[in-house]
Amino acid sequence: MSAAALETRGLCKSFGALTVAAGINFRLEAGARHALIGPNGAGKTTFVDMLTGVLSPRPAVSCSAGRTSRRRDKRSA
């Protein structure tokens, strides 16, 4: 298996007592394409916001091209 272009392990996000994402594992190989589909409120935007650093996941671990990132919230939550 080649190195992932993007990988997450166990991403979680809560706003106070409300958990909006729990245990997201995702791996995207270089050159691969994936679509995020689901009903309103399924967490698609939250997942992308965690990947891009708009929201800070808990635990805040994601990997891109073999580098691990730990990010802080850029918007208040």
ABEGO torsion letter per residue (X at the ends): XBBBABBBBGBBBBBEABBABBGBBBBBBBGBBBBBBEBBGAGAAAAAAAAAGABBBOBBBBBBGGBBBBBBBABBX
